[in-house]
Amino acid sequence: MVKITRAEVEQVARLARLELGEDEKAQLTAQLDAILGYMETLNTLDTRGVEPTTTVIPMVSVMRDDVVRPSLDREDALANAPDREGAYFRVPRIIED
């Protein structure tokens, strides 16, 4: 049984603003039909006892823990500022009225 028609492939291509040749349309129709057929096969599986996951491989955090450390003194940070106003960096205006 056909899961997707050539007209549906053409509609999706139009929505995605893709120009497809005749060979590409035929190839995509066959490929998408096979994918949808496989999904139908997967839908027949009993997954009641399977926990939902977001990834198939274990994820490990590569981020380090935050550690409070002394930061740069304000005067040291502003020492090389090309333009400053008091205790702040002065930058060119980028938003127009």
NUMIVEX-515081 format. One line per 4 residues: for each residue x, y, z of C-alpha. Coordinates in nm, 4 decimals. Example, Ala and Ser with C-alpha at 12.3 -4.5 7.8 and 13.67 -1.06 7.14 Angstrom:
1.2300 -0.4500 0.7800 | 1.3670 -0.1060 0.7140
This chain:
0.0000 0.0000 0.0000 | 0.1361 0.3455 -0.0924 | 0.1982 0.5675 0.2112 | 0.2802 0.8905 0.0245
0.1908 1.0087 -0.3207 | 0.3945 1.2004 -0.5728 | 0.1530 1.4937 -0.5327 | 0.2265 1.5007 -0.1586
0.6015 1.4999 -0.2248 | 0.5543 1.7888 -0.4691 | 0.3505 1.9773 -0.2057 | 0.6185 1.9269 0.0617
0.8872 2.0364 -0.1854 | 0.6859 2.3470 -0.2690 | 0.6416 2.4319 0.1012 | 1.0165 2.3826 0.1553
1.0850 2.5947 -0.1524 | 1.2778 2.3117 -0.3197 | 1.3003 2.2689 -0.6928 | 1.3021 1.8984 -0.7688
1.3575 1.7316 -1.1014 | 1.1363 1.4458 -1.2194 | 1.3966 1.1864 -1.1173 | 1.4308 1.3434 -0.7722
1.0543 1.3440 -0.7214 | 1.0329 0.9752 -0.8093 | 1.3304 0.8905 -0.5866 | 1.1977 1.0898 -0.2904
0.8515 0.9403 -0.3282 | 0.9988 0.5896 -0.3066 | 1.2314 0.6782 -0.0161 | 0.9631 0.8528 0.1888
0.7212 0.5684 0.1210 | 0.9794 0.3215 0.2559 | 1.0394 0.5368 0.5651 | 0.6679 0.5650 0.6380
0.6299 0.1902 0.5866 | 0.9043 0.1290 0.8412 | 0.7338 0.3652 1.0864 | 0.4139 0.1639 1.0460
0.6112 -0.1485 1.1366 | 0.7490 0.0242 1.4465 | 0.3971 0.1277 1.5486 | 0.3017 -0.2407 1.5817
0.5575 -0.2936 1.8612 | 0.4413 -0.3106 2.2222 | 0.6262 -0.0290 2.3999 | 0.4128 -0.0065 2.7150
0.7032 -0.0952 2.9472 | 0.9657 0.1182 2.7731 | 1.0602 0.4455 2.9364 | 1.0703 0.7473 2.7039
1.4201 0.8711 2.6240 | 1.5654 1.1710 2.4517 | 1.8816 0.9950 2.3386 | 1.9887 0.6390 2.2726
2.3345 0.6787 2.4235 | 2.4130 0.7847 2.7805 | 2.4790 1.1539 2.8197 | 2.7545 1.2795 3.0488
2.7916 1.6397 3.1487 | 3.1224 1.7790 3.0298 | 3.0703 2.1042 3.2145 | 3.2681 2.1738 3.5279
3.1023 2.2792 3.8514 | 3.0855 2.6521 3.9109 | 3.3489 2.7704 4.1541 | 3.3419 3.1154 4.3083
3.6747 3.2864 4.2498 | 3.7957 3.6414 4.2840 | 3.7173 3.8423 3.9732 | 3.9056 4.1198 3.7996
3.9042 4.4480 3.9861 | 3.6851 4.7115 3.8183 | 3.9686 4.9610 3.7782 | 4.1908 4.6941 3.6202
3.9122 4.6022 3.3784 | 3.8559 4.9651 3.2811 | 4.2262 5.0528 3.2629 | 4.2554 4.9746 2.8902
3.9059 5.0864 2.7896 | 3.9236 5.3117 2.4831 | 3.6410 5.5214 2.6259 | 3.4880 5.5146 2.9689
3.2401 5.7126 3.1677 | 3.2908 5.6793 3.5411 | 3.2829 5.3134 3.6335 | 3.1420 5.2002 3.2960
3.2609 5.1213 2.9445 | 3.1346 5.3804 2.6984 | 3.0337 5.2346 2.3609 | 2.8948 5.3900 2.0438
2.5198 5.4219 2.0229 | 2.3724 5.1517 1.7976 | 1.9973 5.2074 1.8382 | 1.8428 5.4959 1.6524
1.5541 5.7051 1.7873
